[in-house]
Amino acid sequence: MNRSITRAFHPALILLCALLCAFPVAAQTDAPQVQPIGFGMTVEETISATAAFDWWQIEATAGDQVDIEIEAYDGLAPVIGVLTSGGTLLERSEDGAPNGTLRLRFEFPESGTFVIVAGRAGLDQGTTIGRYVLRVERVGTPTVIDPAFQEVTFVCEDQEVVTLATVSFHMDASDMTSYRVTVLGESGFAPVIRFLSSAQSTDECLLPRPEDRVRATLSLPDGTQVPSNPTNSNQLVISPNGTDLGEMTVIIGGVDGSSGQYIALLEGLNLQPASDTDMFNVRFGPLPAQSTTLTAYMIQVYDRLDPVVLLDEQSCDDAGARGCEQVAPATGTGIRFETYGNIVGDRFDAGALITDTEPHTLILSSFANRTQGSYALMLVGELPPRSFAD
């Protein structure tokens, strides 16, 4: 099953709901109980007829992500929210049902003291009372940034992820209506896909899930064939549906502690007319760059496109030949899908070798600007085993 981030292109809807249902803090008649709470803590309290809510103070760092959960008992209809220390609403849940459970995920925008509100639906206008259990779990921490401002690691849900490669690009009028990102690795590799849109402020990440297993076989450069399993594949479909996404960034990562070779495919690309050129900003992740390399290939998919890749004024027509001997041939390398064909390189496909963590611009075109057609951008790399020195 393909997973799509179309739902993430409308963050304004979430903000609108929060504003329409804002906590009437200034109108409260009872001074709230104020108690400290920390990450990983669980507390139990009671909402009474004269105390419609409690305030729980928490210290957070900019970028901290938390899951807040409230379980209600004895007839209480719960509600939860997050305020600044001065009482300004930042986020809130919907009103819960009696004896219901609510969850709220929130990322703290800056460092400081914040307030988690635990109360009853309707607050002072509500009528339910009862007991509640409040849990606060940290699921993400501020990312570690290297001196060149590239993320070394990031947190996806509750997993630390190593950045392997970053690809940024803009939508082209000749491209297909959607893009498909597939990552498949060796059995010990757990791929993560992260997608960002500059125009929509989208930032979504996907861990591999057994129910979304990609039915495919990995064909590595040395001829090794690796079938997919519940944890070594991941796929994301980006469907703009007429929405301006601005600069799109796809980050390929691997769950920390996993390792192995991988191939990442970005499909839905098209070169048309023949004189067209496409540009991608590609960057190699800091940790794998210490001991491995990253190869970017332009793989012809349909029609008679003869790919050419230009990297740092070094042009590559056929990988492995004719002045492009430093790039391994793409022949036989790729992903063989069980349900919709193969994306596998041949001797006419072009490529570029990246050995450092500096940003690189790939310019993709056709030989002598005489051919056109659809293609895939293929990244071949490796997440090396972590050493105690990393």
C-alpha positions as CSV (number, residue, x, y, z in Angstrom):
1,M,0.0,0.0,0.0
2,N,1.4,3.4,-1.0
3,R,1.4,6.1,1.7
4,S,0.6,9.6,0.6
5,I,1.4,12.9,2.3
6,T,-1.5,14.7,0.5
7,R,-3.2,15.2,3.8
8,A,-0.3,17.3,5.1
9,F,-0.7,20.0,2.5
10,H,-3.4,21.9,4.4
11,P,-2.0,22.8,7.8
12,A,-4.1,25.9,7.9
13,L,-7.2,23.7,8.7
14,I,-5.5,22.5,11.9
15,L,-4.7,26.0,13.0
16,L,-8.3,27.2,12.2
17,C,-9.8,24.5,14.4
18,A,-7.5,25.4,17.2
19,L,-8.4,29.1,17.0
20,L,-12.2,28.5,16.9
21,C,-12.0,26.2,19.9
22,A,-9.5,28.3,22.0
23,F,-9.4,28.0,25.8
24,P,-11.1,31.0,27.4
25,V,-8.2,31.4,29.9
26,A,-9.0,35.0,30.8
27,A,-12.6,34.0,31.7
28,Q,-11.8,31.3,34.2
29,T,-13.2,32.0,37.7
30,D,-11.2,29.4,39.6
31,A,-7.5,29.8,39.9
32,P,-6.0,26.6,38.3
33,Q,-3.9,24.2,40.3
34,V,-0.3,24.7,39.1
35,Q,2.0,21.7,39.5
36,P,5.3,20.7,37.7
37,I,5.4,17.8,35.3
38,G,8.3,16.4,33.3
39,F,8.9,14.2,30.2
40,G,8.0,10.6,30.9
41,M,5.8,11.4,33.9
42,T,2.3,10.2,34.6
43,V,0.1,12.0,37.1
44,E,-3.5,11.4,38.4
45,E,-5.9,14.2,39.6
46,T,-9.6,15.0,39.8
47,I,-11.8,17.6,38.1
48,S,-14.5,18.8,40.5
49,A,-17.5,21.1,40.3
50,T,-15.4,24.0,41.5
51,A,-12.2,23.3,39.6
52,A,-12.7,22.8,35.9
53,F,-9.1,22.3,35.0
54,D,-5.5,21.9,36.2
55,W,-2.3,23.5,34.9
56,W,0.9,21.4,34.6
57,Q,4.1,23.3,34.1
58,I,6.8,21.8,31.9
59,E,10.3,22.9,30.9
60,A,11.0,22.3,27.2
61,T,13.7,23.0,24.6
62,A,12.9,24.4,21.2
63,G,12.1,21.5,18.9
64,D,11.1,19.1,21.7
65,Q,8.1,17.0,20.5
66,V,5.7,15.4,23.0
67,D,2.7,13.1,23.0
68,I,0.2,14.2,25.7
69,E,-2.4,11.6,26.6
70,I,-5.3,12.0,29.0
71,E,-7.6,9.1,30.2
72,A,-10.8,10.1,31.9
73,Y,-12.8,8.1,34.5
74,D,-15.9,8.4,36.6
75,G,-17.9,10.4,34.0
76,L,-15.3,13.1,33.1
77,A,-15.3,14.3,29.5
78,P,-11.7,15.4,29.0
79,V,-9.9,18.1,27.1
80,I,-6.2,19.0,26.9
81,G,-4.2,21.9,25.6
82,V,-0.8,23.7,25.6
83,L,-0.3,27.3,26.7
84,T,2.6,29.6,27.0
85,S,3.6,30.6,30.6
86,G,1.6,33.8,30.0
87,G,-1.6,31.9,29.1
88,T,-1.6,32.2,25.3
89,L,-3.1,29.1,23.7
90,L,-0.7,27.3,21.4
91,E,-2.7,24.0,20.7
92,R,-5.6,22.1,22.0
93,S,-7.5,18.9,21.5
94,E,-11.2,18.4,20.6
95,D,-13.6,17.9,23.5
96,G,-13.6,14.3,24.5
97,A,-16.5,12.0,25.4
98,P,-17.2,10.9,29.0
99,N,-14.6,8.4,30.1
100,G,-12.8,9.0,26.9
101,T,-9.1,9.1,26.0
102,L,-7.4,12.0,24.0
103,R,-4.0,12.4,22.6
104,L,-2.2,15.5,21.4
105,R,1.2,15.7,19.7
106,F,3.0,19.1,20.0
107,E,6.4,20.5,19.1
108,F,7.6,23.3,21.4
109,P,8.5,26.4,19.3
110,E,11.1,27.8,21.7
111,S,12.9,27.0,24.9
112,G,11.2,27.9,28.2
113,T,8.3,27.1,30.5
114,F,5.0,26.0,29.1
115,V,1.7,24.9,30.6
116,I,-0.2,21.7,29.8
117,V,-3.9,22.1,30.6
118,A,-5.9,19.1,31.7
119,G,-9.6,19.8,32.1
120,R,-13.2,19.0,31.3
121,A,-15.0,19.6,28.0
122,G,-16.4,23.1,28.1
123,L,-14.2,24.1,31.0
124,D,-16.4,26.4,33.2
125,Q,-19.4,25.9,30.9
126,G,-18.9,22.1,31.2
127,T,-20.7,19.9,33.8
128,T,-18.7,16.7,33.9
129,I,-16.5,15.7,36.8
130,G,-14.2,12.8,37.6
131,R,-10.7,11.5,37.7
132,Y,-8.1,11.7,35.0
133,V,-4.6,10.2,34.3
134,L,-2.2,12.5,32.3
135,R,0.9,11.2,30.6
136,V,3.6,13.2,28.9
137,E,6.1,11.4,26.6
138,R,8.9,13.0,24.6
139,V,8.9,11.5,21.1
140,G,11.3,13.9,19.4
141,T,14.2,16.0,20.4
142,P,16.0,18.9,18.6
143,T,18.1,17.6,15.8
144,V,21.8,17.5,15.9
145,I,23.3,19.8,13.3
146,D,26.8,19.6,11.9
147,P,28.9,22.7,11.3
148,A,27.6,23.0,7.7
149,F,24.0,23.0,9.1
150,Q,23.1,19.6,7.7
151,E,21.1,17.4,10.0
152,V,23.3,14.5,11.2
153,T,20.4,12.7,12.8
154,F,16.7,13.4,13.3
155,V,13.8,11.8,15.2
156,C,10.9,10.1,13.4
157,E,8.2,9.2,15.8
158,D,10.2,7.5,18.6
159,Q,13.2,6.4,16.5
160,E,16.5,8.2,16.0
161,V,17.3,8.3,12.2
162,V,20.7,8.8,10.5
163,T,20.6,11.2,7.5
164,L,21.9,9.4,4.4
165,A,21.0,11.7,1.5
166,T,19.0,14.8,0.8
167,V,17.4,15.7,-2.5
168,S,15.7,19.1,-3.2
169,F,13.9,20.1,-6.4
170,H,11.0,22.0,-7.8
171,M,8.0,20.7,-9.7
172,D,8.4,20.7,-13.5
173,A,5.5,21.3,-15.9
174,S,6.4,18.1,-17.8
175,D,6.5,15.9,-14.8
176,M,3.8,13.4,-14.0
177,T,0.9,14.3,-11.7
178,S,2.6,12.7,-8.7
179,Y,6.0,11.5,-7.5
180,R,6.8,8.2,-5.9
181,V,9.7,7.7,-3.5
182,T,10.8,4.1,-2.8
183,V,13.6,3.0,-0.6
184,L,14.7,-0.7,-0.4
185,G,17.7,-2.0,1.4
186,E,19.5,-5.1,2.6
187,S,17.8,-7.1,5.3
188,G,19.5,-5.3,8.2
189,F,18.6,-1.8,6.8
190,A,15.5,0.0,8.1
191,P,14.7,2.9,5.7
192,V,13.0,6.2,6.6
193,I,11.6,8.8,4.2
194,R,11.1,12.4,5.3
195,F,9.4,15.0,3.1
196,L,9.4,18.8,3.4
197,S,7.6,21.4,1.3
198,S,8.7,25.0,1.6
199,A,5.4,26.5,0.4
200,Q,3.2,24.4,2.7
201,S,5.5,24.1,5.7
202,T,5.1,20.4,5.5
203,D,7.5,18.1,7.5
204,E,6.4,14.5,7.4
205,C,8.4,11.3,8.1
206,L,7.6,7.7,7.6
207,L,9.1,4.7,9.3
208,P,8.9,1.2,7.6
209,R,5.7,-0.6,8.5
210,P,5.0,-4.3,7.8
211,E,1.5,-3.5,6.5
212,D,2.9,-1.2,3.9
213,R,5.7,-3.5,2.7
214,V,6.8,-2.8,-0.8
215,R,6.6,-6.0,-2.9
216,A,9.9,-5.8,-4.7
217,T,13.4,-7.1,-5.1
218,L,16.6,-5.0,-4.7
219,S,19.3,-5.5,-7.4
220,L,22.6,-4.3,-6.0
221,P,25.6,-3.3,-8.1
222,D,27.4,-6.5,-7.4
223,G,24.5,-8.6,-8.6
224,T,23.1,-9.5,-5.2
225,Q,19.3,-9.9,-5.2
226,V,17.5,-8.9,-2.0
227,P,13.7,-9.5,-1.6
228,S,11.7,-7.0,0.5
229,N,10.6,-8.0,4.0
230,P,8.4,-6.2,6.6
231,T,11.2,-3.9,7.7
232,N,13.6,-3.2,4.8
233,S,11.3,-1.2,2.5
234,N,9.5,2.1,2.5
235,Q,7.4,4.1,0.0
236,L,5.8,7.5,-0.2
237,V,3.6,9.0,-2.9
238,I,3.7,12.8,-3.2
239,S,0.4,14.0,-4.8
240,P,0.3,17.8,-5.1
241,N,-3.2,17.9,-6.5
242,G,-2.7,21.4,-7.8
243,T,-1.1,22.7,-4.5
244,D,2.0,24.8,-4.8
245,L,4.7,22.9,-2.9
246,G,7.5,25.3,-3.6
247,E,10.9,23.6,-3.0
248,M,10.4,19.9,-2.2
249,T,13.0,18.1,-0.1
250,V,13.2,14.4,0.3
251,I,15.5,13.1,3.0
252,I,16.5,9.4,2.9
253,G,17.4,8.1,6.3
254,G,18.1,4.8,8.1
255,V,17.0,3.9,11.6
256,D,20.1,4.2,13.9
257,G,21.5,0.8,14.6
258,S,20.5,-0.6,11.3
259,S,23.0,-0.9,8.4
260,G,23.4,-2.1,4.9
261,Q,23.3,-1.0,1.3
262,Y,20.2,0.6,-0.1
263,I,18.7,2.1,-3.3
264,A,16.3,5.1,-3.3
265,L,14.2,5.9,-6.3
266,L,12.4,9.1,-7.1
267,E,9.9,8.5,-10.0
268,G,7.5,10.7,-11.8
269,L,10.2,12.8,-13.5
270,N,10.1,13.7,-17.2
271,L,12.4,15.5,-19.6
272,Q,10.4,17.2,-22.3
273,P,11.0,18.8,-24.8
274,A,14.4,17.4,-25.7
275,S,16.1,20.7,-25.0
276,D,14.8,20.7,-21.4
277,T,17.1,20.4,-18.3
278,D,16.2,19.4,-14.7
279,M,18.1,20.5,-11.6
280,F,18.4,18.7,-8.3
281,N,20.3,19.7,-5.2
282,V,21.8,16.5,-3.7
283,R,23.7,16.1,-0.5
284,F,25.4,13.2,1.2
285,G,24.8,12.5,4.8
286,P,27.6,13.2,7.3
287,L,27.9,9.9,9.0
288,P,27.9,7.6,6.0
289,A,30.2,10.0,4.2
290,Q,33.0,9.1,6.6
291,S,33.4,5.7,5.1
292,T,31.2,5.3,2.0
293,T,30.2,7.0,-1.2
294,L,26.9,8.0,-2.8
295,T,26.1,7.5,-6.4
296,A,23.3,9.3,-8.2
297,Y,22.0,7.8,-11.5
298,M,19.6,9.1,-14.1
299,I,17.7,6.0,-15.2
300,Q,15.7,6.1,-18.4
301,V,12.2,4.6,-17.9
302,Y,10.1,5.2,-21.0
303,D,10.6,6.4,-24.6
304,R,14.1,6.8,-26.0
305,L,15.7,9.1,-23.5
306,D,19.6,9.1,-23.5
307,P,20.5,10.5,-20.1
308,V,23.3,12.9,-19.3
309,V,24.3,14.0,-15.8
310,L,26.4,17.1,-15.1
311,L,28.0,17.4,-11.7
312,D,30.5,20.2,-10.9
313,E,31.3,20.7,-14.6
314,Q,32.0,16.9,-15.0
315,S,29.6,15.5,-17.6
316,C,28.6,11.8,-17.6
317,D,26.9,10.2,-20.5
318,D,27.3,6.5,-20.0
319,A,28.3,5.6,-16.4
320,G,31.5,3.6,-16.4
321,A,32.7,4.7,-19.8
322,R,33.7,7.6,-22.1
323,G,35.2,9.9,-19.5
324,C,32.8,8.7,-16.8
325,E,34.9,5.8,-15.6
326,Q,34.8,7.0,-11.9
327,V,31.1,6.1,-11.8
328,A,30.2,2.5,-11.6
329,P,28.0,1.3,-14.5
330,A,24.2,1.3,-13.7
331,T,23.6,-2.0,-15.5
332,G,21.4,-4.3,-13.5
333,T,21.2,-2.0,-10.5
334,G,17.7,-0.9,-9.3
335,I,14.4,-2.2,-8.0
336,R,12.3,-4.9,-9.5
337,F,8.6,-4.3,-8.5
338,E,6.3,-7.3,-8.4
339,T,3.2,-5.3,-9.5
340,Y,4.3,-2.5,-11.8
341,G,7.5,-3.2,-13.6
342,N,11.2,-2.6,-13.0
343,I,13.4,0.4,-12.6
344,V,16.8,-1.0,-13.4
345,G,19.8,0.7,-15.0
346,D,21.5,-0.2,-18.3
347,R,24.8,0.7,-19.9
348,F,23.3,3.9,-21.4
349,D,22.3,5.5,-18.1
350,A,24.3,8.3,-16.6
351,G,25.5,9.0,-13.1
352,A,27.6,11.0,-10.7
353,L,29.7,10.0,-7.7
354,I,29.5,12.1,-4.5
355,T,32.2,11.7,-1.9
356,D,31.7,14.7,0.5
357,T,29.0,16.4,2.4
358,E,28.9,19.6,0.5
359,P,25.7,20.5,-1.4
360,H,26.0,19.5,-5.1
361,T,23.8,20.6,-8.0
362,L,23.0,17.8,-10.5
363,I,21.9,19.0,-14.0
364,L,20.1,16.3,-15.9
365,S,19.5,16.4,-19.6
366,S,19.7,14.3,-22.8
367,F,22.7,13.6,-25.0
368,A,23.1,16.5,-27.4
369,N,19.5,17.6,-26.4
370,R,18.1,15.2,-29.0
371,T,15.9,12.8,-26.9
372,Q,13.2,13.1,-24.4
373,G,11.2,10.9,-22.1
374,S,10.5,9.9,-18.5
375,Y,13.2,8.9,-16.0
376,A,13.9,8.1,-12.4
377,L,16.6,9.6,-10.1
378,M,18.3,6.7,-8.4
379,L,20.5,7.0,-5.3
380,V,22.8,4.1,-4.4
381,G,24.4,4.2,-1.0
382,E,25.1,2.5,2.3
383,L,24.5,3.0,6.0
384,P,27.7,1.7,7.6
385,P,27.5,0.0,11.0
386,R,27.9,2.5,13.9
387,S,31.1,2.3,15.9
388,F,31.4,3.3,19.5
389,A,33.4,6.3,18.3
390,D,30.4,7.7,16.3
